[in-house]
Amino acid sequence: MQQQARNFSLLIGENARQPSYLIHDRDGSFFPLDAVLRPTGIKVIQTPPQSPRCNAYAERFVRETRETLDQLILLGEGHLRHVLKKIEHHHNQQRPHQGLNNVVPLGFEYPDQPVPAGTVCCDAALGGLLNHYYAERIAA
């Protein structure tokens, strides 16, 4: 785990945007990661003991990612990175979130009134595993 922690710290060191904090549960396997990240200025926050709902947002993303990856045969690290980018895009820019009153978090224009069924389109990603439905714009 220490080697993975060092690799992770090198990876975030190359990134232009530095994370401010890392949130994780109290699993002992994270302690080597904490030791490597603390000198970099990243604040490590542990969730309270026996409180599984504290990390619900991360758990939801992990579940969605795991369910999608279970349906695929990955052909190497490059393919895995491509798939993870697609899942992240779908999660943050196309999928409604219940915690936000079923609103998509990053910029989505909702129609003012119901649209005719013929104008509903679907963007399918990863062979139809991730679907995003939207109303086709009609010229006024």
MARVO-5513 format. One line per field, with one value per residue: residue in one letter; x, y, z negated of N, C-alpha, C in turn. Coordinates in Angstrom, 1 decimal, m for minus. Layout:
% MARVO-5513
rest = A;...
n.east = X;...
n.north = Y;...
n.up = Z;...
ca.east = X;...
ca.north = Y;...
ca.up = Z;...
c.east = X;...
c.north = Y;...
c.up = Z;...
This chain:
% MARVO-5513
rest = M;Q;Q;Q;A;R;N;F;S;L;L;I;G;E;N;A;R;Q;P;S;Y;L;I;H;D;R;D;G;S;F;F;P;L;D;A;V;L;R;P;T;G;I;K;V;I;Q;T;P;P;Q;S;P;R;C;N;A;Y;A;E;R;F;V;R;E;T;R;E;T;L;D;Q;L;I;L;L;G;E;G;H;L;R;H;V;L;K;K;I;E;H;H;H;N;Q;Q;R;P;H;Q;G;L;N;N;V;V;P;L;G;F;E;Y;P;D;Q;P;V;P;A;G;T;V;C;C;D;A;A;L;G;G;L;L;N;H;Y;Y;A;E;R;I;A;A
n.east = 0.8;2.0;3.7;1.7;0.6;2.7;2.9;0.4;0.7;2.7;1.3;m0.7;0.9;1.7;m0.6;m2.4;m4.4;m4.5;m5.6;m7.4;m8.1;m8.5;m11.0;m11.8;m12.8;m12.2;m10.6;m7.7;m6.0;m5.6;m3.8;m1.0;m1.2;m2.1;0.2;1.9;0.6;0.2;2.6;2.4;0.6;m2.0;m5.1;m6.1;m9.1;m11.0;m13.9;m16.6;m16.6;m18.4;m20.4;m21.8;m23.2;m22.0;m20.2;m21.7;m21.9;m19.6;m19.7;m21.9;m21.0;m18.9;m20.3;m21.9;m19.8;m18.6;m20.7;m21.0;m18.4;m18.5;m19.9;m18.2;m15.4;m12.2;m9.5;m6.9;m4.9;m5.2;m7.7;m9.3;m8.9;m10.2;m12.9;m13.4;m13.3;m15.6;m17.6;m17.3;m18.0;m20.7;m21.7;m21.3;m22.3;m24.6;m26.3;m29.1;m29.1;m30.3;m29.8;m29.7;m32.3;m33.1;m31.6;m29.3;m25.9;m23.9;m24.6;m27.3;m29.9;m33.2;m36.3;m39.0;m41.6;m43.4;m42.1;m42.8;m43.0;m41.5;m39.3;m37.5;m34.3;m31.5;m28.4;m26.1;m23.6;m20.6;m21.5;m24.3;m24.5;m24.5;m26.9;m28.2;m30.9;m32.5;m34.2;m34.6;m33.6;m35.9;m36.4;m37.5
n.north = m1.2;1.2;1.8;2.2;4.5;6.3;6.3;7.5;10.0;11.1;11.2;13.0;15.2;15.9;17.0;19.9;21.0;20.8;18.6;19.4;18.0;14.6;12.3;9.5;6.2;4.6;2.5;0.5;0.1;2.4;4.0;4.0;5.5;7.9;8.8;9.3;11.3;13.5;15.2;16.5;18.5;17.9;17.6;15.0;13.5;11.6;9.6;9.5;6.9;3.8;4.9;4.6;6.2;8.7;8.8;8.7;9.8;9.2;6.5;5.9;6.7;4.9;2.5;2.8;2.9;0.4;m1.3;m0.7;m1.4;m4.1;m5.1;m5.1;m6.1;m5.3;m4.0;m3.4;m0.8;1.7;1.5;1.1;3.6;5.3;4.3;5.0;7.8;8.2;7.2;9.0;11.5;10.9;10.6;13.2;15.1;14.2;12.6;12.7;13.8;12.7;14.1;16.7;17.5;16.0;17.1;17.7;18.0;19.6;21.9;21.6;22.0;22.2;21.5;23.9;23.0;19.9;17.8;16.7;13.2;12.4;14.1;13.4;12.4;10.0;9.7;7.3;5.7;3.7;1.4;1.4;1.0;3.3;5.7;8.7;10.8;13.3;16.4;17.2;20.1;22.3;24.3;27.7
n.up = 0.0;m0.6;1.6;3.5;2.4;2.7;5.5;6.0;4.8;6.5;8.9;8.3;7.9;10.4;11.4;12.3;10.7;7.3;4.9;1.9;m0.4;m1.6;m2.0;m3.9;m5.2;m8.4;m8.0;m8.4;m6.3;m5.0;m6.4;m5.6;m3.3;m4.4;m5.8;m3.7;m2.3;m4.0;m4.3;m1.9;m2.2;m1.9;m3.5;m5.7;m6.2;m8.4;m8.4;m10.8;m13.4;m12.7;m10.9;m8.2;m6.4;m6.1;m4.1;m1.8;0.8;2.2;2.0;3.6;6.1;6.4;6.4;8.7;10.6;10.2;10.9;13.6;14.6;14.2;16.3;18.5;20.5;20.0;21.9;21.1;19.4;20.6;21.8;19.5;18.3;20.2;20.0;17.3;17.5;19.1;17.4;15.3;16.6;17.3;14.7;13.5;15.4;16.7;15.3;13.1;9.7;6.6;4.2;5.0;5.5;7.7;9.9;12.5;11.7;13.2;15.3;17.1;19.3;18.5;20.0;20.3;20.5;21.0;23.5;26.9;27.6;29.9;30.1;28.2;27.5;27.4;25.9;26.0;24.2;23.9;25.2;24.6;21.9;20.3;20.4;21.7;21.8;23.7;24.7;28.1;29.7;31.1;33.9;33.7
ca.east = 0.0;2.9;4.1;0.6;0.5;3.8;2.5;m0.7;1.2;3.4;0.3;m1.4;1.9;1.7;m1.8;m2.4;m5.3;m4.1;m6.7;m7.2;m8.3;m8.9;m11.9;m11.9;m13.2;m11.2;m9.9;m6.3;m5.2;m5.4;m2.8;0.2;m1.6;m2.1;1.6;2.6;m0.1;0.3;3.6;2.1;m0.4;m3.4;m5.6;m6.8;m10.3;m11.6;m15.3;m16.8;m16.7;m19.7;m21.3;m21.7;m23.8;m21.1;m19.4;m22.7;m21.7;m18.5;m20.2;m22.8;m20.2;m18.2;m21.3;m22.2;m18.7;m18.4;m21.8;m20.7;m17.2;m18.8;m20.5;m17.2;m14.1;m11.3;m8.4;m5.7;m5.0;m5.8;m9.2;m9.9;m9.0;m11.3;m14.1;m13.6;m13.7;m17.0;m18.5;m17.3;m18.7;m22.1;m22.1;m21.3;m22.9;m25.8;m27.2;m29.7;m28.7;m31.4;m29.4;m29.9;m33.6;m33.1;m31.1;m28.0;m25.0;m23.1;m25.2;m28.2;m31.1;m34.5;m37.4;m40.1;m42.8;m43.2;m41.8;m43.4;m42.1;m40.7;m38.2;m36.6;m33.1;m30.7;m27.0;m25.7;m22.2;m20.1;m22.4;m25.6;m24.5;m24.8;m27.8;m28.7;m32.0;m32.7;m35.1;m34.0;m34.1;m36.7;m36.2;m38.7
ca.north = 0.0;2.4;2.1;2.8;5.8;7.1;6.5;8.4;11.3;11.5;11.4;14.3;16.2;16.2;17.6;21.3;21.3;20.0;18.3;20.0;17.0;13.3;11.7;8.0;5.6;4.3;1.2;0.5;0.0;3.8;4.6;4.3;6.6;9.2;9.2;9.9;12.5;14.6;16.2;17.3;19.5;17.4;17.3;13.7;13.5;10.3;9.6;9.0;5.4;3.2;5.8;4.4;7.2;9.9;8.8;8.2;10.3;8.4;5.1;5.9;6.7;3.6;1.5;3.0;2.5;m1.1;m2.0;m0.6;m2.2;m5.5;m5.5;m4.9;m6.7;m4.3;m4.4;m2.7;0.4;2.8;1.2;1.4;5.1;5.8;3.9;5.7;9.1;8.2;7.1;10.3;12.4;10.6;10.9;14.6;16.0;13.8;11.8;13.5;13.4;12.9;15.1;18.0;17.5;15.3;18.0;17.3;19.0;20.5;22.5;20.9;22.9;21.5;22.2;24.6;22.2;18.6;17.8;15.6;12.0;12.3;14.9;12.9;11.7;9.3;9.5;6.0;5.6;2.4;0.3;1.4;0.9;4.6;6.4;10.1;11.2;14.8;16.9;17.7;21.5;22.6;25.7;28.4
ca.up = 0.0;m0.7;2.9;4.2;1.9;3.3;6.9;6.0;4.6;7.7;9.9;8.0;8.0;11.8;11.8;12.1;9.5;6.2;3.9;0.5;m1.4;m1.3;m3.0;m3.9;m6.5;m9.4;m7.6;m8.7;m5.1;m4.6;m7.2;m4.8;m2.4;m5.2;m6.1;m2.5;m1.8;m5.0;m4.0;m0.7;m2.5;m1.8;m4.8;m5.7;m7.1;m8.5;m8.7;m12.2;m13.5;m12.5;m10.3;m6.8;m5.5;m6.0;m2.8;m0.8;2.2;2.7;2.1;4.7;7.3;6.5;6.8;10.1;11.4;10.2;11.7;15.1;15.0;14.1;17.6;19.5;20.5;20.2;22.7;20.7;18.6;21.5;22.0;18.2;18.1;21.1;19.4;16.1;17.9;19.6;16.2;14.6;17.4;17.1;13.3;13.2;16.3;17.3;14.4;12.0;8.3;5.6;3.2;5.6;6.0;9.1;10.9;12.9;11.1;14.0;16.4;18.0;19.5;18.4;20.8;19.6;20.6;21.5;24.9;27.7;27.6;31.1;30.0;27.2;28.1;26.4;26.1;25.4;24.0;23.5;25.7;24.1;20.5;19.8;21.4;21.3;22.6;23.7;25.8;29.2;29.8;32.2;34.3;33.4
c.east = 0.9;3.3;2.9;0.4;1.5;3.4;1.4;m0.2;2.0;2.4;m0.4;m0.4;2.0;0.5;m1.8;m3.3;m4.9;m5.3;m6.3;m7.3;m8.7;m9.8;m12.0;m12.4;m12.0;m10.5;m8.4;m5.4;m4.9;m4.2;m1.5;0.0;m1.6;m0.7;2.2;1.9;0.1;1.4;3.3;1.1;m1.8;m3.9;m6.4;m7.9;m10.9;m13.1;m15.5;m16.9;m18.2;m20.7;m21.2;m22.3;m23.0;m20.4;m20.4;m22.4;m20.6;m18.9;m21.1;m22.0;m19.4;m19.1;m21.7;m21.1;m18.5;m19.5;m21.5;m19.5;m17.5;m19.3;m19.4;m16.0;m13.1;m10.0;m7.1;m6.0;m5.6;m7.3;m9.9;m10.0;m10.1;m12.6;m14.4;m13.9;m15.1;m17.9;m18.5;m18.1;m20.2;m22.5;m22.3;m22.1;m24.2;m26.8;m27.8;m29.3;m29.9;m31.1;m29.6;m31.3;m33.8;m32.6;m29.7;m27.0;m24.3;m23.8;m26.0;m29.4;m32.3;m35.5;m38.4;m41.4;m42.5;m43.0;m42.5;m42.4;m41.2;m39.4;m37.2;m35.5;m32.3;m29.3;m26.5;m24.1;m21.8;m21.1;m23.7;m25.7;m24.9;m25.7;m28.2;m29.7;m32.2;m33.6;m34.3;m34.5;m34.8;m36.6;m37.5;m39.1
c.north = 1.3;2.8;2.7;4.2;6.8;7.4;7.6;9.8;11.9;11.9;12.8;15.5;16.7;17.0;19.1;21.7;20.3;19.8;19.0;19.0;15.7;12.7;10.2;7.5;5.3;3.0;1.4;0.5;1.4;4.5;4.9;5.5;8.0;9.7;9.8;11.2;13.7;15.6;17.0;18.4;19.1;17.0;16.0;13.8;12.1;10.4;9.1;7.5;5.0;4.2;5.7;5.4;8.5;9.9;8.3;8.6;9.5;7.0;4.9;5.9;5.4;2.5;1.6;2.6;1.0;m1.8;m1.9;m1.4;m3.7;m6.0;m5.4;m5.8;m5.7;m4.8;m3.6;m1.4;1.6;2.7;1.5;2.9;5.7;5.5;4.8;7.2;9.2;8.1;8.4;11.4;12.2;11.0;12.4;15.5;15.5;13.1;12.7;12.9;13.7;14.0;16.5;18.2;17.0;16.3;17.5;18.4;20.0;20.8;21.6;21.8;22.0;22.3;22.8;23.8;20.9;18.6;16.6;14.4;11.9;13.1;14.5;12.0;11.0;9.3;8.3;6.0;4.1;1.3;0.3;1.2;2.2;5.4;7.7;10.5;12.7;15.2;17.5;19.2;21.6;24.1;26.5;29.2
c.up = 0.0;0.7;3.7;3.7;2.5;4.8;7.0;5.8;5.8;8.8;9.6;8.1;9.5;12.3;11.5;10.9;8.4;5.3;2.6;m0.6;m0.8;m2.4;m2.8;m5.2;m7.3;m9.2;m7.8;m7.4;m4.5;m5.3;m6.4;m3.8;m3.1;m5.4;m4.9;m2.1;m2.8;m4.7;m2.8;m0.9;m2.3;m3.2;m4.8;m6.7;m7.2;m8.9;m10.2;m12.2;m13.3;m12.0;m8.8;m5.9;m5.4;m4.7;m1.7;0.6;2.9;2.9;3.3;6.0;7.5;6.9;8.3;11.0;11.4;11.0;13.2;15.5;15.0;15.5;18.7;19.4;20.9;20.9;22.4;19.9;19.4;21.6;20.6;18.0;19.0;20.5;18.2;16.4;18.4;18.4;15.5;15.3;17.2;15.7;13.0;14.1;16.9;16.4;13.3;10.7;7.4;4.6;3.7;6.1;7.4;10.2;11.2;12.4;12.0;15.3;17.4;18.1;19.5;19.2;19.9;19.5;21.1;23.0;25.6;27.7;28.7;31.0;28.9;27.8;27.0;26.8;25.3;25.3;23.5;23.9;25.1;22.6;19.7;20.8;20.8;22.3;22.5;24.8;26.9;29.4;31.2;32.6;34.2;34.6
